[in-house]
Amino acid sequence: MRVIAGDAKGRRLKMVRGSSTRPVGERVKEALFSILGDLVMEARVLDLFAGTGSIGIEALSRGASFALFVEQQRQAIFTIRDNLAHTGLKDRAQVVRGDVFSFLRKDDLEPFDLVYVAPPQYKELWAKTLHALDGAAWLAPGGVVVVQIHPKEYQDLELETLRLSDQRKYGSTLLCFYGGQ
């Protein structure tokens, strides 16, 4: 796994040992950032269930101003920190070890332009996360929430402020794009 474009282009990222995380494939990551385009420039990025930190690091490499990584697993936290140091992007990043849902109950952070949600599969955590984000002040005007799930997990959700605007399927990965009203 490597950084595809930007300041850290070509840098290899460490993987989390074991099978506790599922990093996004390079083809899917490349497609994601092609879709996001200029939204990433100067963006504030929130990478939830961050795993290796691959998405937030790619965003930083492509010009995001700040990325906050939230991850609960200790080994993943070490991996994210190592990857940020290796890519030279740690000065624009913050890594938080903790439960995503406890973190989302905070109300003292500025909104984010991009929120990436890639939780463990088949536990409906993606839906729970969207409900926690819905109606809260986490998303900046014009911002987007991207959810990475297996296509079999998808279901329509009753949300108040977030609306599904696009879906893209890449093999066993489905990216769902939600925007605010």
C-alpha positions in Angstrom: 0.0 0.0 0.0 1.4 3.4 -1.0 0.5 7.1 -1.2 -0.8 7.6 -4.8 -0.4 11.4 -5.3 0.8 14.7 -3.9 3.7 15.5 -1.5 4.2 12.0 -0.3 3.6 10.3 -3.6 5.1 6.8 -3.8 5.8 6.4 -0.1 4.9 3.0 1.2 2.6 2.8 4.2 2.9 0.2 6.9 0.1 -2.2 7.5 -1.5 -3.1 10.8 -0.3 -6.6 11.9 -3.0 -9.2 11.9 -6.4 -9.1 10.2 -8.1 -6.5 12.5 -8.2 -3.8 9.8 -9.1 -3.8 6.1 -7.2 -1.1 4.3 -8.8 0.2 1.1 -7.3 -1.0 -2.1 -5.2 1.4 -4.2 -7.7 1.2 -7.1 -10.6 2.2 -4.8 -8.5 4.9 -3.2 -7.5 6.3 -6.5 -11.1 6.4 -7.7 -12.3 8.0 -4.4 -9.8 10.9 -4.7 -10.6 11.3 -8.4 -14.3 11.8 -7.4 -13.5 14.1 -4.5 -11.2 16.2 -6.7 -10.6 19.8 -5.4 -12.7 19.2 -2.3 -9.5 17.9 -0.7 -7.5 21.0 -1.1 -7.2 22.9 2.2 -9.8 20.5 3.6 -10.2 19.5 7.2 -10.5 15.7 7.2 -11.9 13.3 9.9 -10.8 9.7 9.4 -13.0 7.5 11.6 -12.1 3.8 12.2 -8.8 5.0 10.7 -6.9 1.6 10.5 -3.6 2.4 8.8 -4.5 6.0 8.2 -4.3 5.6 4.5 -7.3 7.8 3.5 -6.3 10.7 5.8 -2.7 10.5 4.8 -3.6 10.5 1.1 -5.8 13.6 1.7 -2.9 15.3 3.5 -0.5 14.4 0.7 -3.0 16.0 -1.8 -3.2 19.3 0.1 -5.7 18.9 3.0 -4.9 21.3 5.7 -5.5 19.0 8.6 -6.5 15.4 9.3 -7.8 13.9 12.6 -7.6 10.1 12.9 -9.8 8.3 15.3 -9.0 4.6 16.0 -9.5 2.4 19.0 -6.9 -0.4 18.4 -3.5 0.2 19.9 -1.5 -1.5 17.1 -3.4 0.6 14.5 -2.5 3.8 16.5 1.2 3.0 16.3 0.9 2.2 12.6 -0.9 5.5 11.9 1.8 7.5 13.8 4.6 5.6 12.0 2.9 6.3 8.6 2.5 10.0 9.4 6.2 10.3 10.4 7.3 8.3 7.4 5.4 10.5 5.0 6.4 13.7 6.7 2.8 14.7 7.3 2.5 14.5 11.1 2.6 18.2 11.6 -0.9 18.6 10.0 -2.4 15.6 11.8 -3.8 14.5 15.2 -4.3 10.9 16.2 -6.9 10.1 18.8 -7.1 6.7 20.4 -10.6 6.0 21.5 -14.1 4.8 20.6 -15.6 6.6 17.6 -19.0 7.0 19.2 -17.6 8.5 22.4 -15.5 10.9 20.2 -18.6 11.9 18.2 -20.3 13.0 21.4 -17.8 15.9 21.7 -19.0 19.3 20.7 -15.8 21.4 20.9 -14.3 20.8 17.4 -14.6 22.7 14.2 -16.5 21.0 11.4 -14.8 18.9 8.8 -15.0 19.1 5.0 -14.5 15.4 4.5 -15.5 12.6 6.9 -14.4 9.1 6.0 -16.1 6.2 7.7 -14.6 2.6 7.3 -15.7 0.5 10.3 -15.4 -3.2 10.8 -17.7 -5.0 8.5 -21.1 -6.6 9.1 -21.7 -5.0 12.5 -23.9 -2.1 11.1 -21.4 0.3 12.6 -21.5 2.4 9.4 -25.2 3.1 9.9 -24.7 3.9 13.6 -21.9 6.3 12.7 -24.1 8.1 10.1 -26.9 8.5 12.6 -24.3 10.0 15.1 -23.1 12.4 12.4 -26.6 13.3 11.2 -27.9 16.6 12.5 -24.6 17.2 14.4 -22.2 20.0 13.5 -19.5 17.7 12.3 -19.9 18.5 8.6 -18.9 21.8 7.1 -21.2 23.4 4.5 -20.5 21.7 1.2 -18.7 18.9 3.0 -19.1 15.2 2.3 -19.3 12.0 4.3 -17.9 8.9 2.5 -18.7 5.4 3.9 -16.7 2.4 2.9 -18.7 -0.9 3.3 -19.3 -4.2 1.6 -22.1 -3.9 -0.9 -24.2 -6.6 1.0 -24.2 -4.3 4.1 -25.9 -1.4 2.4 -29.4 -0.4 3.4 -31.4 2.8 3.0 -31.3 4.9 6.1 -33.7 7.4 7.5 -31.5 10.5 8.1 -32.6 14.1 8.8 -29.8 16.2 7.4 -27.5 13.8 5.4 -28.6 12.7 2.0 -27.1 9.9 -0.2 -25.8 11.7 -3.3 -23.8 8.9 -5.0 -22.7 5.3 -4.7 -19.7 3.6 -6.4 -19.0 -0.1 -6.4 -15.6 -1.6 -6.8 -15.7 -5.3 -6.4 -16.4 -6.0 -2.8 -16.1 -2.4 -1.8 -19.0 0.1 -1.9 -18.4 3.8 -1.4 -21.5 5.8 -0.4 -21.3 9.6 -0.6 -23.5 11.7 1.7 -23.9 15.5 1.8 -25.8 17.8 4.0 -28.9 19.7 3.1 
